[in-house]
């Protein structure tokens, strides 16, 4: 059940590039979390997309709107869903997705993702605290089926 807040640098991606980027990072996050490719599971994969206004992105203290195509993600995930290999694969796929979506050009493509692991009992959804066994069942995490069945 990926929940990602994605911030992009100004004008780094056209409409098609944004759609490509969102689709690719959604797929990469679902793959990392082992969310099955079923509509009832994938509908919980959320991306909150924000593009910075021109003049609101700096690197080394100077305006960098035209120099960098940046994608910066805060990804919230329940503790215990991702291991190191899953995180590393996502990081690689994120960079590849951003490079593809940027469509070439002179800008350097930069990605960053802060994975925020939410401790057990600290995630509320639709009026209730959701614990990992329940979330595993809702999302259909394929690699956590034993947790779901023992919760």
C-alpha positions in Angstrom: 0.0 0.0 0.0 2.5 2.6 -1.1 1.9 6.1 0.0 4.4 8.5 -1.7 4.6 12.3 -1.6 6.5 13.2 -4.8 8.0 16.6 -5.3 9.5 17.5 -8.8 11.6 20.4 -9.9 10.0 23.1 -12.0 9.2 22.1 -15.6 11.4 19.0 -15.5 8.7 16.8 -16.9 6.0 17.4 -19.5 2.5 15.9 -19.1 3.5 12.6 -20.7 6.7 12.5 -18.7 4.7 13.0 -15.4 2.3 10.2 -16.3 5.2 7.9 -17.2 7.0 8.8 -14.0 4.0 8.2 -11.7 3.2 4.9 -13.4 6.8 3.7 -13.1 7.3 4.7 -9.5 3.9 3.2 -8.5 4.8 0.0 -10.2 8.3 0.0 -8.6 6.8 0.6 -5.1 4.2 -2.1 -5.6 6.9 -4.5 -6.7 9.0 -3.6 -3.6 6.1 -4.1 -1.3 4.9 -7.2 -3.2 1.5 -5.8 -3.8 -0.3 -8.1 -6.3 -1.3 -6.8 -9.7 -5.0 -6.8 -8.8 -7.2 -3.7 -9.0 -8.4 -4.1 -5.4 -4.8 -4.2 -4.1 -3.4 -1.6 -6.5 -6.1 1.0 -5.7 -4.3 1.6 -2.4 -1.1 2.7 -4.1 -1.2 6.4 -3.7 1.0 9.1 -5.2 0.6 12.8 -4.1 2.4 14.7 -6.8 3.6 18.3 -6.5 5.7 20.3 -8.9 7.7 23.2 -7.4 7.0 26.7 -8.9 9.7 28.3 -11.0 12.3 30.0 -8.8 11.7 27.6 -5.8 14.5 25.1 -6.4 18.1 25.8 -5.6 21.3 23.8 -5.6 24.5 25.0 -3.8 22.6 28.2 -3.1 21.8 29.2 -6.7 18.7 28.7 -8.8 18.7 25.3 -10.5 15.4 25.1 -12.3 17.1 24.7 -15.7 20.0 22.5 -14.5 18.3 19.6 -12.6 15.4 17.4 -13.3 14.7 16.3 -9.7 12.3 13.8 -8.2 12.2 13.8 -4.4 10.0 11.2 -2.6 8.9 10.7 1.0 7.6 7.2 1.1 5.6 6.0 4.1 5.6 2.2 4.7 4.8 0.0 7.6 7.8 -1.3 9.5 8.6 -4.8 8.4 7.4 -4.5 4.8 10.7 -3.7 3.1 14.0 -5.3 3.5 17.3 -3.9 2.3 17.2 -5.6 -1.1 13.7 -4.3 -1.8 14.7 -0.7 -0.9 17.8 -1.0 -3.1 15.8 -2.3 -6.1 13.3 0.6 -5.7 16.1 3.2 -5.6 17.5 1.8 -8.8 14.1 1.7 -10.5 13.3 5.2 -9.3 16.4 6.6 -11.0 15.7 4.7 -14.2 12.1 5.9 -14.2 13.1 9.6 -13.7 15.7 9.4 -16.5 13.2 7.9 -18.8 10.4 10.4 -17.9 12.8 13.4 -18.3 13.2 12.5 -22.0 16.9 13.4 -22.4 17.9 17.0 -22.6 20.6 18.9 -20.8 19.4 18.6 -17.2 21.0 16.3 -14.7 18.5 13.8 -13.4 18.6 13.6 -9.6 16.4 11.4 -7.4 16.1 11.1 -3.6 13.7 8.9 -1.6 13.3 9.0 2.2 11.7 5.8 3.3 9.8 6.4 6.5 9.0 3.2 8.2 5.9 3.7 10.4 6.1 1.7 13.6 3.4 -0.8 14.5 0.2 0.9 15.8 1.1 4.3 14.4 -0.8 4.3 11.1 -4.4 5.3 11.0 -6.5 4.9 7.9 -10.2 5.5 7.4 -10.9 6.0 11.1 -9.0 3.1 12.5 -5.4 2.1 13.5 -4.2 -0.4 10.9 -1.7 -3.0 12.2 0.6 -5.0 9.9 -1.3 -8.2 9.8 -4.5 -6.4 8.7 -2.5 -4.2 6.2 -0.9 -7.3 4.8 -4.3 -8.8 4.2 -5.8 -5.6 2.7 -2.8 -5.0 0.4 -2.2 -8.6 -0.4 1.5 -8.4 0.4 2.7 -11.6 -1.2 5.9 -11.9 0.8 4.0 -11.4 4.1 1.3 -14.0 3.8 2.4 -15.8 7.0 2.0 -12.5 9.0 -1.5 -12.0 7.5 -2.6 -15.5 8.4 -1.3 -15.3 11.9 -2.5 -11.8 12.8 
